[in-house]
Amino acid sequence: MVNGCFGGFGVSEQGAEWLLANGAGTDKVSVTKTVHGGYASTYVNVDLLRHDPLLVRMVETLGEKANGDHAKLYVREIEQPLYRIDEYDGSESVEEPADVHWNNATINEE
């Protein structure tokens, strides 16, 4: 699961409700609503690994409705189980070991 736009990874309130209705525990997903000075706000917290099957299914099921306020979530398939998410200003990409160029300190090039 990756965010494809600047802003940052985030799940919508509808996405959080879907997760809770489909088996995510309240220790992993929560929605908090507050009112301050007449302004209402909603805070969604999702503490699931990006490769969690439930999170992936939620994005595949809800599509754009899964996106938080500053997110454009998509599923990125990987070739092997090792990956890391590289982030710049909230926009993310997935890197796998094959994507990394390693320098070899045992080779002396002249």
C-alpha positions, 0 to 999 in steps of 0.5 A, spaced: 500 500 500 503 506 497 501 513 497 501 516 490 501 524 491 504 529 495 501 530 502 502 523 506 499 516 507 492 517 510 485 513 510 479 516 510 473 515 515 469 511 510 476 506 509 477 506 517 469 504 518 470 499 512 476 496 516 473 495 523 467 492 520 471 487 516 475 485 522 480 490 524 481 491 531 480 497 535 487 497 537 489 498 530 484 502 527 480 508 530 476 514 528 476 520 533 471 526 532 472 533 536 469 540 536 474 546 537 471 553 537 465 550 533 469 547 528 469 539 527 475 535 525 476 527 524 482 524 526 483 517 523 489 512 525 490 506 522 496 502 525 496 496 520 502 494 516 502 496 509 502 489 506 496 487 511 491 483 507 485 487 510 488 494 508 490 492 501 483 489 500 480 495 503 483 499 498 481 495 492 474 495 494 473 502 496 478 505 490 478 513 491 473 512 497 479 509 501 483 515 500 485 520 506 484 528 505 491 528 502 492 521 499 492 517 493 492 510 495 494 504 490 496 497 491 503 496 488 505 488 487 512 486 489 516 481 486 519 478 493 517 479 501 523 484 502 521 492 501 521 499 503 517 505 502 521 511 500 517 517 501 518 525 499 513 530 501 508 525 502 509 522 495 511 514 496 514 509 492 516 502 493 523 499 493 525 492 493 532 489 494 533 489 486 532 496 485 538 498 490 545 499 487 550 497 491 557 499 491 562 493 492 568 496 497 572 490 495 573 492 488 578 497 486 577 501 480 583 505 477 
